[in-house]
Structures are given as structure tokens and as C-alpha cells.
Amino acid sequence: MPLVFVPKETEPDERRVAATPETVKTFRKLGLEVTVEAGAGFAAGFRDAEFEEAGASIGDAWNNADMVLAVRTPRPEQAAKMKAGALLASSLVPALQADDVRGLRDAKVTSFGMELVPRITRAQKMDVLSSQATCAGYQAVLLAASELPGFFPMLMTAAGTIRPAKAFILGAGVAGLQAIAMAKRLGAAVEANDVRPAVKEQVESLGAKFVDTGTPPEAETAGGYAKEATQEYLDNQRAILTKHVAEANVVITTALIPGRKAPVIVTAEMVKGMRPGSVIVDLAAPNGGNVEGTVPGEIAEVNGVRIIGYTDLPSRKAADASRMWARNVQAFIEPMVKEGKLEPDFEDEVIAATCVTKGGEVVHAGAKEAIGAN
């Protein structure tokens, strides 16, 4: 019977867990054994006893697991513990994690990067980018509201009228749309921009004003993600965005290219034009940031503007973020289980798109580029 191991995350700002008692029950029904490391779910609100009641054992199974489920990519020293041929499903951004990719390659681990799941209809249930972006977009607005030295909504008071805050959301994917909806609920006046014309209607349906900066050619990949734009387009876009950024009290940036470093959209000059006390929340901070001046993991202050570069926004909603991540991973694994065995179909487009290392080799094109010849 194949053994699935769920380790406790070791990154200091990571509270999520890659499986929940709910998904453990499903794995057991599929004929898989499950071992969960002691305390793995505690920070997300799941007790060891709940995992045991669901059918898991509590312990350490790095050395003998047939598959490891993790939120963050195992470090090379962790990968070295895994047996050759073991499967891994975790976060994995090859462009930013060359050492981790090498570690998985050298350990002969067959690894799957959950961020690389293509956006096709049948893979929607596996899309961790969307599920975690929902958490991040929600949390970003709460952070902005708490840091802004003013109210979000319009208030009519005996001391006069307080105008609503102006929020500008850059990127109207899942995180951006969630941020728009949340900012509107809190009463802000919201504008949004995206390179994809198809989202204009979605933005306006949420009550926000769409800021049109034109559409670059091939603005969307075949997998449904925003595509990195040309420099010429970015220059034209920045000229328009500069005015709207300067007028905003809150800017939230959400532009990410799967597997790549985040594009810089808000320049230092734009930040300089904002009012003191304004707040920027850079959701792309884990991938380098959309804002010049972002310091991943910290709040930076530039000319009185607070730039929030926290890299753990989904983790700050660990309970529901874990539930969604775990269900995504469950949907990814279920097709692999055939007659009680873990047998990934490497001809399947989802498996092919997400596989990074296999048999001691790097098989993902982006990962090969990231590690070079080393």
C-alpha cells in the first residue's frame, strides 16, 4: 500500500498544511496509507488527534514515503532524505528555486510544482494559484485598511464628511478580483487595471472603474495566465498608471507570471508621486515584487509610503487556505491512483506541465533554464 507523508512546514512564516483530516479520509478510501508529522496541522487549527481519527498515523516518514505532500518546496537536505523515485507535490517556482530543483534532481525525486497546473477546465479543482490568491487578495485589503491612516468608507459625521479611500488594484486575476470585492465591501472607491481586455466586464460588475492601458499582443497564455508584456507596452502602460497611482491612497499589485520572476509595474518614480501615508500591498513579493522598493517579508517606508511586502498572506488565513490547498492536491493525486498504486500518467497534459524533475533529470523547460548547466 503506497505511503503518503505530510511533513510539518519548517519555514518560520508558514502556518499552512498540505493535507487536512478531510483529505486524509479520501486518501484512505483510495487505498493509500498516510503519515502526518506531529504538529503539522496545529498552526492551521488541525490537531494530531483529528488526523488519527481520519485514519492517519503520526510520525516521520521522509525516508520511506512513496509520496510527500508539502506546501513549501522541501529544501535540498530534506529532499536528500527521500527515497529515489518518490513523488512530491508541493509549491515549486523553478526560476526562484534553482537550489531546490537541483536538490530534487540529485535525490531522484519525481517532483510536481502545483503552481504549474495549466488553467484548463478539468484542472480547475487543482489550481492552487487561484485558491491561494483568493486568500491573498482578501488579506491584502485587510492589511491595507489597518495600515492606512484613514477610513476606507465615506463617513457622514457631526465633524463633517470623510471621503472614501481610493484603492487602485493592478491585476484583475483571482487575487485582484477578490481584492476589488473586499475593498468595495469596506467602502473604498476602487479602480483596477489588467492587460487582458476580457476582465473589464468582471471588474465593472464588482463596482470598480476599469483603467484601460491598452492591450499588448498575446496578453494571455494558452494556459489562461497573464503573459509577460513587451517593454514597449510596459512603458506606455506606466505612463497611464502613474497618474492613477499618484491619486490612490491604497495600491494593491497582483501581477504574477507562473514560474517566473514578477514583473516590475510600479516604479520608484510612481511611489515618489504618492501622498505620504499611502499604502501599497505587493502580492508578488514572494516572486520578487511588482513594486520598486518592495522588501520581501517586510514593510518598507519610502517617502512616507508604506510598501507591504509580506510573503505569507495566504498563510495568515491558514485554516481555510489549508483546506483549499489540500483539496487542490487531492484532486491532483486522485487520477494517479490506479488499483491501489501511485502511477502518474506522464502523457497527461496536467502531469506533463507540472513535472519538474524525474529520474535524476530536470524535465521542465523553465526549470532547465533556471538552473543552467549546473
C-alpha positions in Angstrom: 0.0 0.0 0.0 1.6 3.3 -1.0 2.6 5.6 1.8 1.8 9.4 1.7 3.7 11.7 4.1 2.6 15.1 5.2 5.5 16.9 6.9 5.3 19.9 9.2 6.3 23.1 7.3 9.6 24.5 8.5 9.6 28.0 7.1 9.1 30.4 10.0 6.1 32.2 8.4 4.3 29.1 7.1 1.2 28.1 9.0 -0.5 26.0 6.3 -0.5 22.2 5.9 -0.8 20.3 2.7 -3.5 17.8 3.9 -6.4 18.0 6.3 -8.4 15.3 8.1 -11.0 15.7 5.3 -8.5 14.8 2.5 -6.8 12.1 4.6 -10.1 10.3 4.7 -10.3 10.4 0.9 -6.7 9.1 0.6 -7.5 6.2 2.9 -10.6 5.3 0.8 -8.3 5.4 -2.3 -6.1 2.7 -0.6 -3.3 5.0 0.5 -1.6 4.9 3.9 -1.0 8.4 5.4 1.6 9.5 7.9 1.4 13.1 9.2 4.3 14.6 11.1 3.4 15.6 14.7 2.1 19.1 14.9 1.9 19.6 11.1 -1.6 21.0 11.2 -1.6 22.7 14.6 -0.9 26.3 13.3 -3.9 25.8 10.9 -6.2 24.6 13.6 -6.0 20.8 13.0 -5.0 18.6 15.9 -2.9 15.4 15.6 -5.9 13.5 17.1 -8.1 14.7 14.2 -5.7 13.3 11.7 -5.6 10.0 13.6 -9.4 9.8 13.7 -9.3 10.3 9.9 -7.0 7.3 9.5 -3.5 8.7 9.5 -0.6 7.8 11.7 1.5 10.4 13.4 5.3 10.2 12.8 8.2 10.9 10.4 8.2 9.2 7.0 10.7 11.2 5.0 12.8 8.1 4.3 10.1 5.7 3.2 7.2 7.7 1.8 6.1 6.9 -1.7 4.8 10.5 -2.0 5.3 13.6 0.0 2.7 16.4 0.1 4.0 19.8 1.2 3.1 23.5 0.9 6.7 24.9 0.6 9.3 23.1 -1.5 11.5 20.8 0.5 15.0 22.1 1.0 17.9 20.1 -0.5 18.6 18.5 2.9 15.0 17.4 3.2 14.9 16.1 -0.4 18.0 14.1 0.3 16.1 12.1 2.9 13.5 10.9 0.3 13.9 7.6 -1.4 14.8 7.6 -5.1 11.6 7.5 -7.3 9.4 9.0 -4.6 6.8 11.5 -5.7 6.4 15.1 -4.4 3.6 17.6 -4.8 4.4 21.0 -3.4 4.9 24.6 -4.3 7.7 25.0 -6.8 8.8 28.1 -8.7 11.8 27.0 -10.7 13.0 30.5 -11.6 13.4 31.4 -7.9 14.4 28.0 -6.5 17.3 26.7 -8.5 19.0 25.1 -5.5 15.8 23.3 -4.5 15.4 22.0 -8.1 18.9 20.7 -8.0 18.3 19.0 -4.7 15.2 17.2 -6.0 17.1 16.2 -9.2 20.0 14.8 -7.2 17.7 12.9 -4.9 16.0 11.4 -8.0 12.6 12.6 -6.7 9.8 12.9 -9.2 8.5 16.4 -8.3 5.4 18.3 -9.3 5.0 22.1 -9.0 1.4 22.8 -8.0 1.7 26.4 -9.3 2.4 25.0 -12.8 -1.1 23.4 -13.2 -2.5 24.6 -16.5 -5.7 26.6 -16.4 -7.9 24.1 -18.3 -11.4 23.2 -17.3 -10.7 19.8 -15.9 -7.8 21.1 -13.8 -9.7 23.9 -12.0 -10.0 21.8 -8.9 -6.2 21.5 -8.8 -5.4 25.2 -9.2 -3.5 26.3 -6.1 -2.7 29.6 -7.6 -6.4 30.5 -7.7 -7.3 29.1 -4.3 -4.4 30.8 -2.5 -4.8 34.0 -4.5 -8.3 34.2 -3.1 -6.8 34.2 0.4 -4.1 36.7 -0.5 -6.5 39.2 -2.2 -8.7 39.1 0.9 -5.9 39.5 3.3 -4.2 42.3 1.3 -7.2 44.6 1.7 -7.4 43.9 5.4 -3.7 44.8 5.7 -4.1 48.0 3.7 -7.1 49.0 5.8 -5.2 48.5 9.0 -2.1 50.4 7.9 -3.9 53.3 6.2 -4.1 56.4 8.5 -7.7 56.9 7.4 -11.0 55.2 6.9 -12.0 53.1 3.8 -15.6 54.1 3.6 -17.3 57.5 3.3 -18.5 58.7 6.8 -21.1 61.4 7.4 -20.3 62.7 10.9 -21.0 65.8 13.0 -17.4 66.8 12.3 -18.1 66.8 8.6 -17.9 64.3 5.7 -15.0 61.9 5.5 -14.2 61.0 1.8 -13.8 57.3 1.0 -10.3 56.0 0.4 -9.2 55.5 -3.2 -7.9 52.0 -3.9 -6.2 51.0 -7.2 -5.8 47.3 -7.9 -3.2 46.3 -10.5 -4.1 42.9 -12.0 -7.6 41.5 -12.1 -7.0 37.8 -11.8 -8.4 35.9 -8.9 -6.4 37.8 -6.2 -7.2 41.1 -7.9 -10.9 40.4 -8.2 -11.1 39.3 -4.6 -9.3 42.5 -3.5 -11.7 44.6 -5.6 -14.7 42.9 -4.0 -13.3 43.3 -0.5 -12.3 46.9 -0.9 -15.8 47.7 -2.2 -17.3 45.9 0.8 -15.2 48.2 3.0 -16.5 51.2 1.2 -13.5 52.4 -0.9 -13.7 53.9 -4.3 -12.0 51.3 -6.4 -10.2 51.4 -9.8 -8.5 48.4 -11.4 -6.3 47.7 -14.4 -5.3 44.5 -16.2 -3.6 43.7 -19.5 -6.4 41.3 -20.5 -9.4 43.1 -22.0 -11.7 40.2 -21.1 -11.7 41.1 -17.4 -13.1 44.6 -17.9 -16.6 43.4 -17.6 -15.7 41.4 -14.4 -14.1 44.5 -12.9 -17.1 46.7 -13.6 -19.5 44.0 -12.4 -17.9 44.4 -8.9 -18.5 48.1 -8.9 -14.9 49.2 -9.8 -13.8 51.5 -12.6 -11.6 49.9 -15.2 -8.5 51.8 -16.1 -7.7 51.0 -19.8 -4.0 51.0 -20.7 -4.4 49.2 -24.0 -3.8 45.5 -24.7 -0.4 44.0 -25.6 -0.4 41.3 -28.3 -0.8 37.9 -26.8 -1.7 39.2 -23.3 -2.7 35.7 -22.2 -1.0 32.3 -22.4 -2.7 29.2 -23.8 -3.0 28.1 -20.1 -5.1 31.1 -19.2 -2.5 33.1 -17.3 -1.4 36.6 -17.9 1.6 36.7 -20.1 4.7 38.9 -19.6 4.3 42.0 -21.8 6.8 43.7 -24.1 9.0 46.6 -22.8 7.3 49.0 -25.2 3.9 48.1 -23.9 5.1 48.4 -20.3 6.5 51.9 -21.0 3.1 53.0 -22.4 1.3 51.3 -19.5 3.4 53.1 -16.9 2.7 56.5 -18.4 -1.0 55.9 -17.8 -0.7 54.2 -14.5 1.5 56.9 -13.0 -1.5 59.3 -12.7 -3.8 56.8 -11.1 -1.2 55.5 -8.7 -0.5 59.1 -7.6 -4.2 59.7 -6.8 -4.6 56.4 -4.9 -4.5 56.0 -1.1 -4.1 52.3 -1.5 -2.4 50.3 -4.3 -2.5 46.5 -4.4 -0.4 44.8 -7.0 -1.1 41.2 -8.1 0.8 40.5 -11.3 2.5 37.1 -11.4 3.9 35.0 -14.3 3.8 31.3 -13.2 7.3 30.0 -12.7 9.0 33.4 -13.4 10.2 36.5 -11.5 7.4 39.0 -11.1 7.4 42.0 -13.5 8.0 45.4 -12.0 4.9 47.6 -12.6 5.1 50.3 -10.0 8.3 52.2 -10.4 10.2 54.2 -7.7 9.1 57.4 -9.5 5.4 56.3 -9.2 5.9 55.6 -5.5 7.5 59.1 -5.1 4.4 60.6 -6.5 2.1 59.1 -3.9 0.8 61.0 -0.9 2.6 60.4 2.5 0.6 57.9 4.4 -0.5 55.9 1.3 -0.1 52.1 1.4 1.0 49.6 -1.2 0.5 45.9 -0.8 2.7 43.9 -3.2 1.2 40.4 -3.6 4.0 39.5 -5.9 6.6 40.0 -3.2 7.3 36.2 -2.9 8.4 36.3 -6.6 10.5 39.5 -6.3 7.7 42.0 -6.3 5.8 44.3 -8.7 7.0 47.4 -6.9 10.4 49.0 -6.9 11.2 49.3 -3.2 9.5 46.1 -2.1 11.4 44.2 0.6 10.1 40.6 0.6 8.8 39.7 4.1 8.9 43.3 5.4 7.2 46.7 5.4 9.4 49.3 3.7 8.7 53.0 4.0 9.7 55.2 1.0 8.9 58.9 1.1 6.2 58.3 3.7 4.6 55.5 1.6 4.4 52.1 3.3 5.1 49.2 1.0 3.9 45.9 2.4 6.0 43.0 1.0 4.8 40.2 3.3 5.3 36.8 1.6 2.8 34.9 3.8 -0.6 36.4 3.1 -2.4 33.0 2.4 -0.7 31.6 5.5 -2.3 34.3 7.6 -5.6 32.6 6.8 -4.1 29.2 7.4 -7.2 27.2 8.2 -9.2 28.0 5.0 -6.0 28.3 2.9 -5.0 24.8 4.0 -8.5 23.4 3.3 -8.3 24.8 -0.3 -4.7 23.8 -0.9 -5.4 20.3 0.4 -8.5 19.9 -1.8 -6.4 21.1 -4.8 -3.7 18.5 -4.1 -6.3 15.8 -3.5 -7.8 16.5 -7.0 -4.3 16.4 -8.5 -3.5 13.0 -6.9 -6.7 11.1 -7.4 -6.2 10.4 -11.1 -2.7 8.9 -10.2 -4.2 6.2 -8.0 -4.8 3.1 -10.1 -5.7 -0.2 -8.3 -4.1 0.9 -5.1 -0.9 2.1 -6.8 0.5 5.6 -7.5 1.0 5.7 -11.2 1.2 9.2 -12.8 0.4 9.3 -16.5 3.3 11.4 -17.9 1.4 11.7 -21.2 -1.4 13.6 -19.4 -1.1 17.3 -20.1 -1.6 18.2 -16.4 1.1 15.9 -15.3 3.4 16.9 -18.1 3.0 20.6 -17.4 3.7 20.3 -13.7 6.5 17.7 -13.6 9.8 19.4 -12.8 12.3 16.6 -12.0 12.1 12.9 -12.8 14.6 10.0 -12.8 17.5 12.3 -11.8 16.9 14.8 -14.5 15.2 18.2 -14.8 12.4 17.8 -17.3 10.6 21.1 -17.1 11.8 23.7 -19.6 11.6 26.6 -17.3 13.5 24.7 -14.6 16.3 23.8 -17.0 16.7 27.4 -17.8 16.7 28.4 -14.2 19.5 26.0 -13.1 21.6 26.4 -16.3 24.1 23.6 -16.9 24.7 23.0 -13.2 
